[in-house]
């Protein structure tokens, strides 16, 4: 007779989407999921632009051409992470890219980490978008690991997923990315162990404001309107989110370069025919 695996779940709304935190096994502190929820809510409070926050205060100073102190530790850590993933994506991920301004945002920002302050050569404003979800899952995952959790699955709106350890039945956590026009088909199937998954697309919910960073190529400010879907797997949610966004807006040459760096974990599909730019995507479905 099979022994049931202890499970626990925390469901709530944050960052404009449904969050689910699933814990498996008896290990770990009993209040770990609640602590992870608090970590996600702290990211939401710091990075949101839809109500007063540390980010809206930062944006007001930067738009006014003033030096902006970064007093919030969560926002500071997010900016440190952005500095790293901006470089890793050839500058294609830029949460300050905005068609209203003539220059891509992050390139015009001076980030003084020692003094914890920003200044910009031109008006800029941050919109963390999907990056915020991946960053929040990273912080929640860190809380769970510190509490002794060895198997968990964290989801933010189903397009941002992070897993801790192996599946409770052993091996990787299997995920299939559905085809947006055919629910019986999938674009790609992946298995995760201690990794994060991000899905970005130019079709479907969340694409109503294309002028901001998620669908804007930073260097030439081209808005990407062709039907596309990008999938990225990485060790952190922050990198996975940045990479899926970068793939979505990339020109063909840079898309190929990004995919070639990690062909098993980066995929770009042109819809509705869902032809993968990377051969590894086709192989994963065989």
Secondary structure, DSSP 8 states (H G I E B T S, - for coil): ------EEEEEEEETTEEEEEEEESS-S-TTHHHHHHHHHHHHHHHH-SSSS-HHHHHHHHHHTT--EE---HHHHHHHHHHHHHHHHTTT---TT-BTTSSS-TGGGEEEETTTTEEEESS------HHHHHHHHHHHHHHHHHHTT--SEEEEETTTEEEEESS-TTSS-EEEEEEETTEEEEEEEEEEESS-EEEEEESSSTT-S-TTBGGGB-TTT--B--S-EEEEEEESSHHHHHHHHHHHHH--HHHHHHHHHH-TTTEEEEETTTTEESSHHHHHHT-
